[in-house]
């Protein structure tokens, strides 16, 4: 049974594209397109705002022809007109599942080298045109091994930058079950490319007894700070029961050394919790916000994780009780349309977002709702209006 509230829905109309350019009325502004015949599907959308006000966006590829298991590919784009148009600035090999963020007036990409690769970070000093290479532990190679992450926020708190990730080296094999959740952090005045400057919590493993034995794993965590100044990691929970989705909230010690979880209180109902989401705190509204793949009742089924046809703006005062504020994007085609993995930023009264979009095109449309063929840009205007 859902316990989050559904407020009156306000339909958001995405920025339209010129019909002559995109006759299939793709929602939003198309940043990049990869047809299903390429077998390179668009993943890991990320977006940040540069100090000069320009936007950077990025994505990687997954699928049979993506080379994701050898060396990931990330493409970076810039918009100099508030998202109305985009041009590619870089293509990086050996980068995957990466988050764009800005720190000390420089752009960074933090992710892995490939599917379940090493943890790496790169820096750009020229607005995303050129990037450092993570050649060793002094230049961005942070940890070797098998790691997993997604474009979730890098936040600043108490003199540190914080970021969630997972190792994929747990004792139980299989997607989801092998993920162990941890948080990494670094002093704000340290060299982010120097591996020695990063510290890590312990990694929390999968437990088959959680959620009455129906827990399939946790992943793609978000570091957030509660109203009483406690550090939490809010994770997507692989729990695919019809009509109900969960998120997991783990506890991070103040010094960033320890992660812990109480299964009796750590799971919360979360609209879209079975798919990736990003959470950010807005000091103006004093609420936490997310764009997630909430599943309205008419689209519920026995595998909520693959229902991605609705992108909703949701909020919470306390991270535990969530409200659907409005529907941002929606299609009745659950099999081949998806608006997923939204990464986003506050910009004044608006939210700007990069979305992994599965939609129609001239080459037969998306492979399915999961295997996206577009990276799209969207603006949610006056997001605080409730």
Secondary structure, 3 states (H helix, E strand, C coil): CCCCEECCCCCCCCCCCCCCCCCCCCCCEEEEECCHHHCCEEEEEEEEECCCCCEEEEEEEECCCCCCCCCCEEEEEEECCCCCCCEEEEEEECCEEEEEEEECCEEEEEEECCCCCCEEEEEECCCCCCCCCCCCCCCCEEECCCEECCCCCCEEECCEEEEEEEECCCCCCCCCCCCEEEEEEEECCCCCCCHHHCEECCCECCCCCHHHHCCCCEEEEEEEECCCCCEEEEEEECCCCCCCCEEEEEEECCCCCCEECCCCCCEEECCCCCCCCCEEEECCCCEEEEEECCCCHHHCCCCHHHCCCEEEEEEECCCCCEEEEEEEEECCCCCCCEEEEEEEEEECCEEEEEEEEECCCCCCCCCCCCCCCEEEEEEECCCCCC
